[in-house]
Amino acid sequence: MKLLAFVDVHGSLAALKKIVKTAKKEKPDLLVCAGDISIFENGLEYLLHVLNKLEIQTLIIDGNHESVNGMRKAASLFKNINYIHDKTIEKDDYLIFGYGGGGFAEVDKNFENSVKKHKKDLINKKIILITHAPPYGTKVDRIMGQYCGCKSVTRFIRKFNPILVICGHLHENAGKKAKIKNTIVINPGPYGNIIKL
């Protein structure tokens, strides 16, 4: 499976143009946005419209610049946009678990509750986690010599061993990759990153 993943576009038409160009050239099976496609939902419907025109299934979560209700409503207008916050979906041999929002909490009880809710679905699966918050203690959450990611996400990774985690939020770490045990963690940045599984 081939993914085109991106995050923290923040309404940049230059970034969106690059994503569209890469999608047309690489023909990914899925587009994956780990949140903050907009700046506080300004132009959100237009941004999703551009992605929808690619006619590639797009999985998206909200970041700290979108609300759950705002993203759900906007995504519902487009047939190729699938809002997956607090949801799991199966694609090929993979279980994709989406959890959006925030990115600021060191411990996220809402995320932990979502994991409990979906626990049955997650056991013995090849998991891809899409979250706005980066896991704590890696190259993707280190800023000015300090870690500032989410320990709840790190605990999830250590317990469920996902194959891949796509995250963002910390712009300084765009394009960086890390590993926790056998899990690859990627902040694909606003211009996107092709990931082959």
N, C-alpha and C positions, 0 to 999 in steps of 0.2 A: 504494500500500500504506500502511496506517495501523498504526502501532506505538504501544503504550502501554509506555514504558520506565521502569524504576525501579531503584534501587540503595540499598544501605545501610539497609535496613528495620530490621535488628537486632531482630527480634522484636516490633516495635511494632504492636500490634493497631489503633491509631488510623490508622497509615499503611496497613496492610493493608485496613482498612475503606474508606479513601479510594480505594485502587487498585481495589477491587471496585466501588465506586460509579461511578468513572470508566469502568471497563470495561463496565458495564451500560449506561451512557448513550452512550458513544462507539462501542461495538462494534468494537474494533480487530481487524485481521487476526491480529496476534500480540501476546502479552505478552512483554516482554524484561526479564530481571533480570540485572544486571551484577555480582551477587555480594553477599555479606553480608546475606542475607535473615534470618539468625539471629544469635544471640549464642552462638558456639562450639557450634553445632548443637543448642542447647536448643530443643525444640519444632519442630524442622525438619520432621518429617513432618506435623505439624498445619498449619504455614504453607503447605506445598505442597498439602495437602488442600484448604485454602480456595481457592487459585488453581485447582486442578484442577476444582473444582465450577463454575467459570465456563464450562467447556467451550470454551475458546479455547486454541489451541496456545500453550504457554509455553516459551520458550527461556531456559535458565538456566545460569549458570556459578557456580563457587564463588568466594568472596572469601577474605580472610584469616581469616574466622571459620568457614569450612567446609573440610573435607578433601575431596580428590578421591574417596576411597572412600566417605566418609559421604554426600556429595551424590549420587554415582552410585547408591548403594543406595537412598536415599530417593526419588530421582526415578524409579527403576525401578518403584516401587509405583503410579504414577499414569499413566494413558493420555495425559493432555494435557500432561505435563511432560517436556520434552526437554532432557536435560543435554548441552551442546555444548562442553564444555572440550576443546580440542585437536581440534576437528572442524569440518568445513565442511558446510553444508546449502544447498540451493537452494530459494528461495521466489520465485515469479513470475520476474522477470528479475534477481533479486539473488542473490549468493552471500554467505552469512552465515558468518563465521569467528569462532568463540568461543575465548577463552583466559582462564581464570580464575586464581585464586590470588593470593597475596602483595599486591603493590602497593607494596612497600617498596624494591625494587631499582631503582637508577638504570640498570643494564644487566642485562637478564634473558636469560641464555644459553638457558634452557629455552624461552622464547618464541621466540627466534631460531631454535632447532632446530625448533620447531613450524612456523614460517614456511617453513623449508627443506623440511620434510616435505610441506607442502601447496602448494608453489610452483606446480606444474603446474595445480592447480585455481584459483589466484588470478590467473593471467595473463589480461588482457583481459576481466575481469569487473567488473560493478558490485558492489563489495564493501561490506558492512556489517561492521565489526569490533566485537565485543562483548568488552570486557576490563575487569577490575577496576581495573587500574593506569591512571592517566591519562598521556597523553603529556607529555613534558618540554617546557617553554618556552611555556606558554599560560596563559590565565586560569583553566583548570580544575586547574592543579597549583601555583599560586602561593599560598604561605602566608607571612605576615609578611615580605613583600618578597623571598622566595626561591622558586625553582622546585625542586620535589622529586618530579617525575614520572619516567617511565621513558623514557630515550633510545632504547631498543630499539623502543618503540612509535612514537616520533616518526620514527625511520628507516623503519619499515614504512610509515607514512603517506606519507612523501616518495617512497618507491619505488613503492608500489602505488596511490596516489591513491584510497583508498576514498571512497565518497560520504558515509559517516557513520561516526563512532566513538562508541559509547556506553560510558562509563566511570564510575568513582566513586572510592571509597576515601577521598577527602579531603572530609569532611562539611562543612567550611567553604565549599566551592565548590558545594554542591548548588544546582541550578538554573542554573548558569552555562554559557555556550556560548562556543566559540572557533572559529577557523578556522586550518588549516594548508594553505596553497595553496588548493585548492578543497574541501577536506574539512571538513565540519562536525563539531565535537567537542562532545559534550553530556554533562554530569553531570546526569542527570534528577532526582536526589535521591530520598528515600524515599516521597514522595507521588505520584510519577509525572509523566510528561510525555508528551503526545500528539505524535507525530512523523509527519508526512505526507510520503511520498516519491512 
